[in-house]
Structures are given as C-alpha cells and as structure tokens.
Amino acid sequence: DLFTHLPQNTRIVILDDADEDILIEADQAEDGQQALTAQSKDETAQEMDAPLRMPDREDRVLSLTISGEVELGETPGEDPAWTENMGLLSGLKEIFEADDLTIMTLGSVLLEDGSSLHEERPSAIFASPRAATLFSASGVDAVSVASGHEGDGHYTGRLETRRALKENGVQMLGGGYSWIFEKEGRSIGLMAFSASSYDMSAELTLSSVRSLAESGCDAVLVLVAWDQSWSSWHDLHQEEVARSLVEAGADLVCGVDGGIQGVSEIEGVPVIWSLGTLMYQQAHPISQEALLADVQLHFDDEGYVGLMLKFLPARVSGTEGENDHSPRLADDDEAERTWDELTTIGVSGGIVLDGMTAEDGIWFSAGAKTAAEQAIEETETEP
C-alpha cells in the first residue's frame, strides 16, 4: 500500500537494514504499477545519482549562502532606529564573508519618510535607506526585494530601496530585475519574485527564467517569497509553481519566507520549500527557528554537473526570551531540535532526511535533470 501512494521518482532508504546496503527507487509506471529495483548503495549512488550521497569528484566549486527573509523595519508609527545597528548580522558575518555569494531577501522597503504609509497601509514595514549599509557591512552581496511587502512604499519605496542598495554596492534582485553572477569563468543566473506577482504575470516570470537558461548561464537559481501561512508543509499551489519553474529551466528553487518547510526533488531539481524568516520586526517572533542554505555548485570542464545542499540551522535572536533582531547560528542542542523538525517535515514534504544530520549534504546531479527532461520529451513525442 505504501508504494501505491508514492510520487514518481521517489527514492526510499531502508534505515533499519543492518548493513545499510539497500537503496530502493520506486518509479511510477504509466499503468499505475511500480517498478522497484534494489542495488547496493555504492552502485546506486553512481547509477541513480541518489541525493543522499555525492560521487567522488574533483570539481571547481562556487559556494553560495541563501537566507530567509529579513523584516528590516517597523510599521508606521513605530521607531525603526534599531535597523541602523550595523551589528545585527554579526553572528552570521563570518559565514557570509567566506562564501562566493550571499543572498538575502528584504521583507520591507527602504524609505526616508514612511509616516505617510500609516493610514493607507498600517501593516507596511519600512526602514531608512541608511539601513542598507547593514548588508554591505556584513558580507551580503545580493538582496531580493521580492516579498509580500515590496509594494508597501509604491514607486517611491521601490526607487529609494534600489538606490540605497546600489549605493552600498549590493546587487538587487526582484522587482523586475534578474542578475547573472560571474566568477572564475562560470555564470549563475539569479532571479526572484513573490507568489502574488507570479499569480498576476506567470508567463512573464517563466519567460524570464527561460531567458536566463537560454542565455548561456551554467545554472539558474530562483528565489520565491510564497506570501504563505505558517504551515510546515507546502501546498499544491507551491508545487505547481515550482514545477513550472523547473520546466522553464531552474536548477534550484528556494522559498524564503514564512516558516521552515521541507525539501523536495522535482525532475531532478532541488526545491527548498522555505528556509523560514530569518529576522522579524515584531518583539515576539512567530518562530525562533530559521535555516541558511549552503549551496555548493560543482563544475567540471564541460560545465555545471550538480550541487551539494546543506542546511545550517539558525536562531532569529541572539538573546533568549526577547527579539534583539540579531540572528545567529543555532547551538548544538538548538540545531538538533530544528533538524528533528525538518526531518519530520521531510517525511511528508519531500526527501526523507531521517538518519541524516545537519552536517550531511544532499547531492543533486545535473544529469538527473537532463534525464528527466529527456523522458518528458520522449513522452510528449509518442503517438
């Protein structure tokens, strides 16, 4: 009965096997039957590109850190002075400065005078453009403005936010802007959008993904602000959007707001449903937990070959019992609790992570994506 409810390409690891040498791949056949194969773990890791194990490789690697949303600001009528504290991200600065690229999502607008927003949009979140210095001072290279609050300041807010980031040497994503990051002869296409904007202009968003994929980028990464509730499980709408992005050419889809959700694989491509919100503007955050995604993009002489994904559990405040707006890495006990939650989500939300630890990486081969694309093309061309 278990196998009849598994989606296509589901991989199952038998965790109570004494020798840990069984890996089963369940493929949904067209007639509704399952084709099950069992091979040794070593053999299967090479032939199936199983995500729980990375083949031995000597590749060139670009390292990226992606965080969830930061609500850098206050609602109208409140004092946003704390947003100009340049030490807010000091607990993560070492990580951000050690990688090749750090990307965050801004869940507010940078606006010199936000008082006029009070009557029109009481839930708006804003901070002074001076707060953009926080990103450049902390090793953040790119900031997505695609969030549920990107329209809080209307045209003026968008303009001042973009200007503040640019003046601080921070690349902006979202709001109609994509970016191609280039280093060591490799190029990574990056774009971001919110689910609400996608619902209004889905084809335009997908066209932008296709353009990046067809422009010669080695890999394409897409950030999504789902404007979601605080469910621990992704919903059907998220899955439909993610699948469309993968089919358009995305090599990684990453959700950046709300609560922590699991990770799945769609046609060989990793989909992180949500890293959770990293910084809250309110005094009592809805959750104390968040994740950083450590993404290692691997390249050989031919191009992009896959990525290794690790999760770094984090806490949204550096002070227990209050919100000091200073996220940090979780300690060992906190990380274990977050990982337990993530593995529970994974059982229902995607890749089964049970038996793994936060130090383990999940390998996604670019070859798996190519094989999935070929299978789809063959199916579509069959009479």
Secondary structure, DSSP 8 states (H G I E B T S, - for coil): --GGG--TTEEEE-TT-TT---EEEEEE-TTS-EEEEEE-HHHHHHHT--TTS------EEEEEEEEEEE--SB-TTS--GGGG-TTTTTTTHHHHHHSSEEEEEE-SEE-S--TTHHHH-TT--EE-GGGGHHHHHTT--EEE--STTTTTTHHHHHHHHHHHHHHTT-EEEBTTB-EEEEETTEEEEEEEEEHHHHHH-HHHHHHHHHHHHHTT-SEEEEEEE----S-SS--HHHHHHHHHHHHHT-SEEEE-SSSB--EEEETTEEEE--B--SB-SSSS-S-SEEEEEEEEEEEETTEEEEEEEEEEEEES-SSTTS--S--EE--HHHHHHHHHHHHHHHHHHSS--TT--TT--EEEEHHHHHHHHHHHHHHHH--
